[in-house]
Amino acid sequence: MKLYDDTRAPNPRRVRIYLAEKGITVPLESTPVMERANRTEAFKEKNALQQIPVLELDDGTCIAETLAICRYFEVENPEPPLFGASALEQAQVEMWNRRIEFQLLGTVGAYWRHCHPLTAGLGGQIPEAGEAGKKRAEFILNWLNEDLAGRDFFAGDKFTVADITALCVIDFATFVGIPIPDGAANLKAWHERVSARPSATA
């Protein structure tokens, strides 16, 4: 078993943090995206979309998509339950994870793709699309700050994959130039809490 990984990309980091929270060790296969290591024909056989992370099992079966990989391990290693224990907890975790992926990651990704110097070499940048993504991301960060009032974590009182997703997306947003707003005290306190977890450095 091995995980195709890139230490600079947010989605592989989500899996690494998840595994660290579970105490699971999986060998990592470095697959640097900026060097287009994921764009080879050999890698395409593992994931037709040529994206990482990809988990390759001992029998050669490959699982792509971040949450699909985490769910595989959740069934095999149910404790602690990072997708929630009860029906309500699982629904809340799913709700928050989807919100952060669709509302924040997509908009940050637009700014990264269309406005960042590191992606300029890909061609086809549309600065207006990137700036629109940045404005939307800033709005969502402020909304997340307001909604976090009175909670330690996104889906309630327990650390879950929703917090893992949020941490990786928000750190990536900061890297590309969309930091947590100055006045977002709730979000900054949450970020400090989850960043202090040992798994955050995975």
PAZAPA-4460 file (N, C-alpha, C; in steps of 0.05 Angstrom, whole numbers, plus 32768, in hexadecimal, padded with zeros to 4 digits):
% residues 202
    n_x    n_y    n_z   ca_x   ca_y   ca_z    c_x    c_y    c_z   seq   type   mol
   8011   7FE8   8000   8000   8000   8000   8012   8019   8000     1      M     A
   800A   802D   7FF0   8018   8047   7FF1   8006   805D   7FE8     2      K     A
   800D   8075   7FF1   7FFE   808D   7FEB   800E   809F   7FD9     3      L     A
   8003   80A5   7FC1   8011   80B8   7FAF   800B   80D4   7FBA     4      Y     A
   8021   80E3   7FBF   801F   80FA   7FD1   8030   8112   7FC5     5      D     A
   8028   812A   7FCD   8038   8142   7FC8   8036   8153   7FE0     6      D     A
   804C   8158   7FEE   804C   8167   8007   8043   8184   8004     7      T     A
   8042   818E   7FEB   803B   81AA   7FE7   801D   81AE   7FE0     8      R     A
   800F   8198   7FDC   7FF3   819A   7FD3   7FE0   8195   7FEB     9      A     A
   7FC9   81A4   7FEB   7FB7   81A2   8002   7FA8   8187   8005    10      P     A
   7FA0   817B   7FEF   7F91   8162   7FF1   7FA1   814A   7FFC    11      N     A
   7FB9   8145   7FF2   7FC9   8130   7FFF   7FCE   8136   801D    12      P     A
   7FD1   814F   8024   7FD5   8156   8040   7FBC   814E   8051    13      R     A
   7FA5   8151   8046   7F8D   8148   8054   7F8E   812B   805B    14      R     A
   7F97   811A   8049   7F9A   80FE   804F   7FAF   80F9   8063    15      V     A
   7FC6   8106   8061   7FDB   8102   8075   7FD3   810A   8091    16      R     A
   7FC4   8120   8094   7FBA   8128   80AE   7FA6   8113   80B8    17      I     A
   7F94   810A   80A7   7F81   80F6   80AF   7F90   80DD   80B9    18      Y     A
   7FA3   80D3   80AA   7FB2   80BB   80B2   7FC1   80C0   80CD    19      L     A
   7FCC   80D7   80D1   7FDA   80DD   80E9   7FC6   80DD   8101    20      A     A
   7FAE   80E8   80FD   7F9A   80E7   8113   7F92   80CA   811A    21      E     A
   7F93   80B9   8106   7F8C   809D   810A   7FA4   808C   8114    22      K     A
   7FBC   8097   8112   7FD3   8088   8119   7FDB   8073   8105    23      G     A
   7FD4   8078   80EB   7FD9   8065   80D6   7FF1   806F   80C6    24      I     A
   8003   805C   80C0   801B   8063   80AF   8018   8056   8094    25      T     A
   801A   8066   807F   8019   805C   8064   8031   8067   8055    26      V     A
   8040   8057   8046   8056   8061   8037   804D   8076   8023    27      P     A
   805D   808B   8020   8057   80A1   800D   8068   809F   7FF4    28      L     A
   805B   80A3   7FDD   806A   80A4   7FC4   8068   80C0   7FBA    29      E     A
   807F   80CE   7FBA   8080   80EA   7FB2   8077   80ED   7F95    30      S     A
   8063   80FE   7F90   8058   8103   7F75   8055   8121   7F72    31      T     A
   806B   8130   7F6D   8069   814D   7F6D   8059   8157   7F55    32      P     A
   8043   8165   7F5B   8031   816F   7F46   803E   8184   7F35    33      V     A
   804E   8196   7F42   805B   81AB   7F32   806F   81A1   7F1E    34      M     A
   8079   8189   7F23   808B   817B   7F10   807B   8169   7EFD    35      E     A
   8061   8169   7EFF   804F   815A   7EEE   8053   813C   7EF0    36      R     A
   805C   8133   7F08   8060   8116   7F0C   8046   8107   7F0B    37      A     A
   8030   8115   7F0F   8015   8108   7F0D   800A   8108   7EF1    38      N     A
   8019   8112   7EDE   800F   8115   7EC2   801B   8100   7EB0    39      R     A
   8027   80EB   7EBB   8032   80D6   7EAA   801D   80C2   7EA3    40      T     A
   8022   80B2   7E8E   800F   809D   7E86   800D   8088   7E9C    41      E     A
   8024   8083   7EA9   8023   806E   7EBF   8011   8077   7ED5    42      A     A
   8012   8091   7EDC   8001   809A   7EF2   7FE4   809B   7EE9    43      F     A
   7FDF   80A1   7ED0   7FC4   80A1   7EC5   7FB6   8087   7EC9    44      K     A
   7FC5   8071   7EC9   7FB9   8057   7ECD   7FB0   8053   7EEA    45      E     A
   7FBB   8063   7EFC   7FB3   8062   7F18   7F9B   8074   7F1E    46      K     A
   7F9A   808B   7F0F   7F84   809E   7F12   7F80   80AC   7EF8    47      N     A
   7F6A   80A6   7EEB   7F65   80B1   7ED0   7F65   80D0   7ED0    48      A     A
   7F5F   80DC   7EE7   7F5F   80F9   7EE8   7F7B   8104   7EEE    49      L     A
   7F8D   80F3   7EF4   7FA9   80FA   7EF9   7FAC   810E   7F10    50      Q     A
   7F9D   810A   7F25   7F9E   811C   7F3C   7FA8   810C   7F54    51      Q     A
   7FB2   811A   7F68   7FBA   810D   7F81   7FAA   8119   7F97    52      I     A
   7FA7   8109   7FAD   7FB4   80F0   7FB4   7FA7   80D8   7FA7    53      P     A
   7FB6   80C2   7FA6   7FAC   80A8   7F9E   7FB7   8094   7FB1    54      V     A
   7FA6   8082   7FBB   7FAE   806C   7FCC   7FAF   8053   7FBB    55      L     A
   7FC6   8046   7FBA   7FC9   802D   7FAC   7FCB   8017   7FC0    56      E     A
   7FB8   8004   7FBF   7FB8   7FED   7FD1   7FCC   7FD8   7FC9    57      L     A
   7FD0   7FC4   7FDA   7FE4   7FB0   7FD5   7FDE   7FA0   7FBC    58      D     A
   7FC4   7F9D   7FB5   7FBD   7F8E   7F9D   7FBD   7F9E   7F84    59      D     A
   7FC5   7FB8   7F86   7FC6   7FCA   7F6F   7FAD   7FDB   7F6B    60      G     A
   7F98   7FD6   7F7A   7F80   7FE6   7F78   7F87   8003   7F81    61      T     A
   7F7D   8016   7F72   7F82   8032   7F79   7F69   8041   7F80    62      C     A
   7F6B   8051   7F95   7F54   8061   7F9E   7F5D   807F   7F9C    63      I     A
   7F4E   808E   7F8D   7F53   80AB   7F8A   7F3E   80BA   7F9A    64      A     A
   7F42   80D4   7F9D   7F31   80E7   7FAB   7F36   80E5   7FC9    65      E     A
   7F3B   80FC   7FD5   7F44   80FF   7FF0   7F31   80F1   8004    66      T     A
   7F17   80F8   8003   7F05   80ED   8016   7F00   80CF   8012    67      L     A
   7F01   80C6   7FF9   7EFF   80A9   7FF4   7F15   809A   8001    68      A     A
   7F2D   80A4   8000   7F44   8098   800D   7F40   8097   802B    69      I     A
   7F38   80AE   8037   7F33   80AF   8053   7F1D   809C   805C    70      C     A
   7F08   809A   804D   7EF2   8088   8054   7EFA   806B   8053    71      R     A
   7F0C   8064   8041   7F17   8049   8040   7F24   8042   805B    72      Y     A
   7F34   8055   8065   7F42   8050   807E   7F2E   8052   8096    73      F     A
   7F19   8062   8093   7F06   8065   80A9   7EF8   804A   80AF    74      E     A
   7EF2   803B   809A   7EE5   8021   809D   7EF8   800D   80AA    75      V     A
   7F11   800E   80A1   7F25   7FFC   80AB   7F2E   8003   80C7    76      E     A
   7F2D   801D   80CE   7F36   8027   80E8   7F22   803B   80F3    77      N     A
   7F0C   8032   80FE   7EF6   8044   8105   7EFB   8056   811D    78      P     A
   7F10   8052   812D   7F15   8063   8144   7F2E   8073   8140    79      E     A
   7F2E   808C   8147   7F16   809D   814E   7F06   80A3   8135    80      P     A
   7EEC   80A6   8138   7EDA   80AB   8120   7EDD   80C7   8115    81      P     A
   7EED   80CB   8101   7EF1   80E6   80F6   7EDC   80EE   80E2    82      L     A
   7ECA   80DC   80DC   7EB3   80E3   80CB   7E99   80E6   80DB    83      F     A
   7E9C   80E5   80F6   7E85   80E6   8107   7E7C   80CA   8110    84      G     A
   7E6F   80C9   8127   7E66   80AF   8132   7E48   80AB   812D    85      A     A
   7E38   80BD   8136   7E1B   80BB   8133   7E13   80C4   8117    86      S     A
   7DF9   80BF   8111   7DEF   80C8   80F7   7DF0   80E7   80F5    87      A     A
   7DEA   80F5   810B   7DEB   8112   810B   7E07   811B   8107    88      L     A
   7E1A   8110   8116   7E36   8118   8113   7E40   8114   80F7    89      E     A
   7E3A   80FD   80EB   7E43   80F7   80D0   7E37   810B   80BC    90      Q     A
   7E1E   8112   80C0   7E11   8126   80AE   7E1F   8141   80B1    91      A     A
   7E25   8149   80CA   7E31   8163   80CE   7E4E   8164   80C3    92      Q     A
   7E5C   814F   80C6   7E77   814E   80BA   7E76   8150   809C    93      V     A
   7E63   8141   8090   7E60   8141   8073   7E58   815D   806A    94      E     A
   7E46   816A   8078   7E3C   8184   8071   7E54   8198   8071    95      M     A
   7E63   8198   8086   7E79   81AC   8088   7E8F   81A6   8075    96      W     A
   7E95   818D   8071   7EAA   8186   805E   7EA3   818F   8042    97      N     A
   7E8A   818A   803A   7E81   8193   801F   7E81   81B1   801D    98      R     A
   7E79   81BF   8032   7E78   81DC   8031   7E95   81E7   802D    99      R     A
   7EA7   81DC   803B   7EC3   81E6   803A   7ECF   81E0   801F   100      I     A
   7ECA   81C8   8015   7ED4   81C0   7FFA   7EC8   81D1   7FE4   101      E     A
   7EAE   81D3   7FE4   7EA0   81E0   7FCD   7EA1   81FF   7FCF   102      F     A
   7E9E   8209   7FE8   7E9C   8226   7FEB   7EB7   8233   7FED   103      Q     A
   7ECB   8226   7FF9   7EE5   8233   7FFE   7EFB   8228   7FEC   104      L     A
   7EFE   820E   7FEB   7F14   8202   7FDB   7F11   820A   7FBD   105      L     A
   7EF9   8209   7FB3   7EF5   8210   7F97   7EFD   822D   7F90   106      G     A
   7EF6   823F   7FA2   7EFC   825C   7F9E   7F19   8262   7FA1   107      T     A
   7F26   8255   7FB5   7F42   8258   7FB9   7F51   824C   7FA1   108      V     A
   7F47   8236   7F97   7F53   8229   7F80   7F52   823B   7F67   109      G     A
   7F3C   824A   7F64   7F3A   825C   7F4D   7F4F   8272   7F4F   110      A     A
   7F53   827D   7F66   7F67   8292   7F69   7F83   8286   7F64   111      Y     A
   7F88   826F   7F6F   7FA2   8261   7F6A   7FA7   825C   7F4C   112      W     A
   7F93   8252   7F3F   7F95   824B   7F22   7F99   8264   7F11   113      R     A
   7F8A   8279   7F17   7F88   8290   7F04   7F9A   82A8   7F0C   114      H     A
   7FA4   82A9   7F25   7FB2   82C1   7F2D   7FCE   82BC   7F39   115      C     A
   7FD4   82A4   7F40   7FEE   829F   7F4E   8005   829C   7F3A   116      H     A
   801C   82A8   7F40   8033   82A5   7F2D   803C   8288   7F28   117      P     A
   8038   8277   7F3C   8041   825B   7F39   8031   824C   7F24   118      L     A
   8019   8255   7F1F   8008   8247   7F0B   8007   8256   7EF0   119      T     A
   8015   826C   7EEE   8015   827B   7ED5   801F   826B   7EBE   120      A     A
   8032   8259   7EC3   803D   8248   7EAE   802A   8235   7EA1   121      G     A
   8014   8230   7EAE   7FFF   821E   7EA3   7FF0   822B   7E8C   122      L     A
   7FF1   8246   7E8B   7FE3   8254   7E76   7FC5   8256   7E7C   123      G     A
   7FB8   8268   7E6D   7F9B   826B   7E6F   7F91   8278   7E88   124      G     A
   7FA2   8287   7E96   7F98   8294   7EAE   7F84   82AA   7EA7   125      Q     A
   7F6F   82AC   7EB7   7F5B   82C1   7EB4   7F5A   82D0   7ECF   126      I     A
   7F69   82E6   7ED1   7F6B   82F4   7EEB   7F50   82FB   7EF7   127      P     A
   7F3D   8303   7EE6   7F23   830B   7EF1   7F16   82F3   7F00   128      E     A
   7F19   82DB   7EF5   7F0D   82C3   7F02   7F1B   82BE   7F1D   129      A     A
   7F35   82C2   7F1D   7F44   82BE   7F36   7F3D   82D2   7F4B   130      G     A
   7F3A   82EB   7F44   7F33   8300   7F57   7F17   82FC   7F62   131      E     A
   7F05   82F3   7F51   7EEA   82EC   7F5A   7EEB   82D6   7F6E   132      A     A
   7EFC   82C2   7F69   7EFF   82AC   7F7C   7F0A   82B6   7F97   133      G     A
   7F1D   82C8   7F96   7F28   82D3   7FAE   7F13   82E2   7FBF   134      K     A
   7F03   82F2   7FB2   7EEE   8301   7FC1   7EDA   82ED   7FCE   135      K     A
   7ED3   82D9   7FBF   7EC1   82C5   7FCA   7ECD   82B6   7FE1   136      R     A
   7EE7   82AF   7FDE   7EF5   82A1   7FF4   7EF6   82B2   800D   137      A     A
   7EFB   82CC   800A   7EFC   82DE   8021   7EE0   82E0   802F   138      E     A
   7ECB   82E0   801F   7EB0   82E0   802A   7EAB   82C6   8039   139      F     A
   7EB3   82AF   802E   7EAF   8295   803C   7EBF   8293   8055   140      I     A
   7ED7   829D   8056   7EE7   829D   806E   7ED9   82AD   8084   141      L     A
   7ECE   82C3   807E   7EBF   82D3   8092   7EA6   82C5   809B   142      N     A
   7E98   82B7   8088   7E81   82A8   8090   7E88   8290   80A2   143      W     A
   7E9E   8282   809C   7EA7   826D   80AD   7EAE   8277   80C9   144      L     A
   7EBA   828E   80CA   7EC0   829A   80E4   7EA7   829F   80F5   145      N     A
   7E92   82AA   80E8   7E79   82AF   80F7   7E6C   8296   8100   146      E     A
   7E6C   8281   80EE   7E5E   8269   80F5   7E6C   8258   810A   147      D     A
   7E86   825C   810D   7E96   824D   8122   7E91   8257   813E   148      L     A
   7E83   826D   8141   7E7F   8278   815C   7E73   8263   816F   149      A     A
   7E80   825F   8185   7E75   824C   8199   7E7D   822F   8194   150      G     A
   7E8C   8229   817F   7E95   820D   817A   7EB3   820C   8179   151      R     A
   7EBE   81F5   8182   7EDB   81F1   8180   7EE3   81E7   8164   152      D     A
   7ED0   81D7   8157   7ED6   81CB   813E   7EBE   81D0   812B   153      F     A
   7EC3   81CB   8111   7EAE   81D1   80FE   7E95   81C1   8102   154      F     A
   7E98   81A7   8107   7E80   8196   8108   7E77   8191   8125   155      A     A
   7E80   81A1   8138   7E77   819E   8154   7E8E   819F   8167   156      G     A
   7E8F   818C   817A   7EA3   818D   818F   7EBA   8179   818A   157      D     A
   7EBB   816D   8173   7ECF   8159   816D   7EDE   8160   8153   158      K     A
   7EF8   815B   8152   7F08   815E   813B   7F01   8149   8126   159      F     A
   7EFB   8152   810D   7EF3   813F   80F8   7F00   8145   80DE   160      T     A
   7EF9   8136   80C9   7F04   813B   80AF   7EFC   8157   80A4   161      V     A
   7EE6   8162   80AE   7EDE   817D   80A6   7EF4   8191   80AF   162      A     A
   7EFF   818D   80C7   7F14   819F   80D1   7F2E   819A   80C1   163      D     A
   7F33   8181   80BA   7F4B   817B   80AA   7F49   818A   808F   164      I     A
   7F32   8188   8082   7F2E   8195   8068   7F31   81B3   806C   165      T     A
   7F24   81BF   8080   7F26   81DC   8084   7F42   81E5   8089   166      A     A
   7F51   81D6   809A   7F6D   81DD   80A0   7F7E   81DE   8086   167      L     A
   7F7C   81C9   8076   7F8C   81C7   805E   7F84   81DC   804A   168      C     A
   7F6A   81E1   8047   7F61   81F6   8034   7F69   8212   803D   169      V     A
   7F66   8217   8057   7F6C   8232   8061   7F8A   8237   8060   170      I     A
   7F9A   8223   8066   7FB7   8226   8064   7FBF   822A   8047   171      D     A
   7FB3   821C   8035   7FB8   8220   8018   7FB0   823C   800F   172      F     A
   7F99   8245   8019   7F8F   8260   8012   7FA3   8275   801C   173      A     A
   7FAD   8271   8034   7FC1   8284   803E   7FDA   8284   802C   174      T     A
   7FE3   826C   8024   7FFA   826A   8013   7FF6   8279   7FF8   175      F     A
   7FDF   8277   7FED   7FDB   8284   7FD3   7FD4   82A2   7FD5   176      V     A
   7FCF   82AB   7FED   7FCA   82C8   7FF1   7FAF   82CF   7FFB   177      G     A
   7FA1   82BC   8007   7F86   82C2   8012   7F86   82B9   8030   178      I     A
   7F92   82C9   8041   7F94   82C2   805E   7F79   82C4   806C   179      P     A
   7F78   82BA   8084   7F61   82BD   8096   7F5E   82DB   809B   180      I     A
   7F47   82E7   8098   7F43   8304   809D   7F4B   830C   80B9   181      P     A
   7F56   8324   80BC   7F60   832D   80D6   7F4C   832B   80EC   182      D     A
   7F33   8332   80E6   7F1F   8333   80FB   7F11   8318   8101   183      G     A
   7F1A   8303   80F4   7F0C   82E9   80F7   7F17   82DA   810F   184      A     A
   7F0F   82E3   8127   7F1A   82D8   8140   7F13   82BB   8144   185      A     A
   7EFA   82B3   813E   7EF2   8297   8141   7F02   8284   812F   186      N     A
   7F05   828C   8116   7F13   827C   8103   7F31   827A   810A   187      L     A
   7F3C   8290   8113   7F59   8290   811B   7F5D   827E   8134   188      K     A
   7F4B   827F   8147   7F4D   826E   815F   7F4B   8251   8157   189      A     A
   7F38   824B   8146   7F35   822F   813C   7F4F   8227   812E   190      W     A
   7F59   8238   811D   7F72   8231   810E   7F89   822C   8120   191      H     A
   7F8B   823B   8135   7FA1   8237   8149   7F9D   821C   8157   192      E     A
   7F84   8215   815E   7F7F   81FB   816B   7F87   81E4   815A   193      R     A
   7F7D   81E4   8141   7F82   81CC   8130   7F9E   81CB   8126   194      V     A
   7FAB   81E2   8123   7FC7   81E2   811A   7FDA   81D8   8130   195      S     A
   7FD0   81D9   8149   7FE1   81D0   8160   7FE0   81B1   8162   196      A     A
   7FCD   81A4   8154   7FCC   8187   8156   7FE5   817B   8148   197      R     A
   7FF0   8166   8154   8008   815A   8147   8004   8151   812A   198      P     A
   7FEB   8149   8124   7FE6   8140   8108   7FE8   8156   80F4   199      S     A
   7FE7   816F   80FC   7FE7   8186   80E9   8002   8187   80DA   200      A     A
   8016   817C   80E5   8031   817D   80D8   8036   8164   80C7   201      T     A
   8022   8153   80C4   8026   813A   80B4   802C   8141   8097   202      A     A
***
